[in-house]
Amino acid sequence: MTGADGGRAGRLARLREGVEANALTALAVLTSAALVVAFYYPAATVLIEAVVVDGAVTLRVFADVLTDPFYFGELARLLSGEPPAAVARSLLSPDRRLGVVGFTAYQAVLSTVASVALGLPAAYLLARYEFPGRRTLRSLTIVPFVLPSIMVAVGFVATFGENGTLNAALTALGLPRVELMFTLEAVVIAHAFYNAPLVARVTTAAWESVDASAVETARSLGAGPVRAFYDVVAPQVYPAVLTGAALTFVFTFGTFPIVLALGGFELVTVEVLVYRLVRDLSYAEAAVLAIVELAVSLAVLLAYLRYEARNATNARGARPLPRRSLLPPAPTLRELLPRAGLAVYAVVAGVVFVAPIASMVLASLTGGDGALTLEHYRFLVERQRTGAAFQVRPLPAIRNSLAFATAATLLALPMGVVVAVLTTRRYRGRTLVDAAAMAPLAVSGIIVGLGLLRGLVFGVEVAGWRIAAGGAVAIVVAHAVSGYPFVVRTVSPGLAGLDRSLVESARALGASRARVIRDVEIPLVWPAVVAGAAFAFAISIGEFTSTVVLSTGADAYTMPVAIERFIGRRLGPATAMGVVLLVVTGLSFVVIERLGGDHRGL
Amino acid sequence: MTTDESETRRRSARSRTRRRFLTAAGAAGAAALAGCTAERVDDGGDESGGDGGGNGTDEDGSDGSDGGEEETPTLTVATYTNFIDAPSVSPGEWLKEEFESRYDAELEWATPDNEVNYYIERAASGAGIGADLYVGLTTEDLVRVDGELDEDLFAEAGDVEGRDAVKEGLRFDPFDRAVPFDTGYVSLVYDGTATEAPETFEGLLDDEHAGALIAQNPGGSSTGRAFLLHTINRFGDGGVASDGDGEAIEGGDGDPDYDYLDYWAELQANDVRVLGSWDDAYSAWSEGEAPIVVSYSTDQVFADMEGADLEEHQIRFLNDQAYANPEGMALFADADEPDLARRFMSFMLEPEVQGEIAQRNVAFPATDGAELPSDYAELAKEPSDPVTFTYDELQGSVDAWVEAWERQFAGN
């Protein structure tokens, strides 16, 4: 070996070290840039209108909204300076007013409770039992999450309506009929339909990351199975349940089309009013309401994050707990009870999840006269063959959806991991970074859409030039920005709970920070990474508002856009496209899980 | 809604030179890849409906092709998506082929999702309009445009051949910018096998029709809004919007003490369902959740296309009335091709084209003498007494009307 060779090798090694050492910083910068371009700046162009009216700064609109009982109910009276005692008295009276904001929060709490109640048993089943098709079922749990609201509305009316499947079944069993349509209950169940899968998926990932040896140690030290669950398993699963709950609250607090489709205007939420105000160009009031939404959602997210930070648990590895078979090995009460519970849950899940989806599929196969027909699918084929260049066709929609979602996921994963790494450390101002990172979840989609129009599509003037962006790349970045918080939220708890000594020994042995993340930390939280990827993919597939705003050419439309375009007097063509979306996304999730399933590491 | 002069919304008048994409050579590749465009601010606007990301897919023929005067001009027509792309029928394709076969021009459709609001935003941001005319304007759209922008978004129609044929009652723009090309009527559609719809507004309050009506959110759906406006026309607005124009709307019911909010309170007590969009309402009605729905008076045309039982698709004009929603077309003040756009407008008013638009948009012609099949009127029903609010009546009122209704209906 000559000195020159040694020098070159050394230089190369140093170069690699340099790249590795700065990889994290570079990724963090890129993530921030993506956030600024596709979220912060656009959203700011609209939110600023809350305080800048006709070029002058004013807090009048804010004051008007905060002191308006229509929005804030009894709270508004407090804010307008009435004595607290009088307000408290009215709050306790039966005819108290919640106001639109209060009602929106109220239904979001109910929806969150329902989603957790329906999501937990599914997580328990998927994480603790072994049965044929378990992994496929686990991949498919997230499918309801991507369905456009019109599809869900069709499925729900067909299932829970006056002449729906449920009433037919109840009548057949000699039970009383239910009047569910256009009630708060229907809206809450629909929200659970959307969000219970999210709770289930996040919780399953956490449950599967519980290290079996910790449980075995507890058991060998004399703890009973219940005690071992409480002391070892629960602390690791609990944060994930709360993650799901916090995300569900934020989603259902910003709920928009589904409340009116299944509930009616008596159940109006803040987002519905934001939509109307934007449509009527009352931007100041719309922006104020969006800021109120943002404040409430961020408060919930940050409260949860504080909890998460305080309750980080130590996990050392990931040898999952052995799964039990669904058939009881011995007919003891202890074996039978949980399985009986799961059987009851299966019936409920059948009504809430399977029946609406089956109804959608049936609707796509039913003609105007009620007979089975393939005409709606024929419409899709026909549109594909003869559609004009400026019309939306099914195949490009499928292709675009998959391409955007794949690209957005590949972008959201590094973004999410970087932010997760940054937010699992303790430093001053972390709350601010947390809030900034989670903001895309908490801002009204309608406002972001309008902001993207102003900020990206119309562009900005810089020194006599107008810089604008639209089309595929802009869509992918916008989707990644919407999806990456899920990666953060699924990966972060696991990273925080990792045994620091693992990282420290790797660092002591000379590995760079980026290398440790790649070779040590990510493999240890791999199930969470896969779950995050599935969410990022799902968010992208289901996204509508930003997509239509940014698809400035006539050819960047996606499956949800096609569904919306195919809505006519009969929903047949739209539901057929919806079934296509169901199948395509279902298959995609199975593929994602298989790709991520068994090989660990990147 | 404020109409104050606002500093931030001023734009310098732009010379209408032909657009040039001037991309710095070094950044060209990267910018195209990222769907970025950079153009001189003082150039004319983008001609292709906000096509910001054409990775070399810009086909307006004005880049680099040195055609001089012989170049085929492109007419960019903005409209709503259903006009060119509906699952049943839409006039867009036929109009494009017909127009291009007659004139040496290329017609390009632009259908931004926010419809007219998109162009209001564009004008306010100084990004150039990028279209020559808009097809599908309503009276309300014009009121909104004029309330929001200081400059003129639309130009006067001016010399458009055949404009005289437009029916007097449909001319909704006092400033002669929008020329009506078709009209629709919002009425009740009911399932005759399940109920007999009432003849009057008051009839909807009867016990036998409790929970029978599904309407739409006036804040988010045009049919919902039309039905709300119809109730205001019938019962008056009780001076809700009097700070707008100092005039209370007198209802057709002749009772000054009973206004539309009183009527809606009773309707709500009788369990009216106000859902979100027209799709929500119509699909719930189709599933038999309630026998009556607010929809269009052309419902039977579609029902007939699908071979449905017409008995289940009956039209009811309350008090023999329906709310008319005439649609107009108007030239953008910034149009690159104003003459061609005017030619297109006259083309849209020709008897044959009027008949085609009516059938393919499932609506009614705006002109006298449109060529329609003799049996068209059998399925497409017209009320004997169409009602609609004028531009002046809507101006300064419509937002207040919707808001007052929202506050009463959802006062939880």
Interface residues (C-beta under 8 A of the other chain):
Chain A: V53 D54 G55 F70 R97 L98 G99 V100 F103 I150 A153 V154 V157 A158 G161 E162 N163 G164 M181 F182 P257 V259 L260 A261 G264 F265 E266 L267 V268 V272 L273 Y275 R276 R279 D280 L281 S282 G367 G368 D369 F379 R383 A388 F390 Q391 V392 L450 L453 R454 L456 V457 F458 G459 E461 G464 W465 R466 I467 A468 A469 G470 G471 A472 V473 A474 V548 V549 L550 T552 G553 D555 A556 R565 F566 I567 G568 R569 R570 L571 P573 A574
Chain B: M1 T2 D4 S6 E7 T8 L33 A34 G35 C36 T37 A38 E39 R40 V41 D42 G49 G50 D51 G52 G53 G54 N55 T57 T81 I84 D85 A86 P87 S88 G92 E93 K96 E108 W109 T111 D113 N114 N117 Y118 I120 E121 R122 S125 G126 A127 R144 G147 E148 N217 G219 G220 Q268 R273 V274 L275 G276 S277 D279 D280 Y282 S283 A284 S286 E287 G288 E289 D299 F302 E306 G307 A308 D399 V402 E406 R407 F409 A410 G411 N412
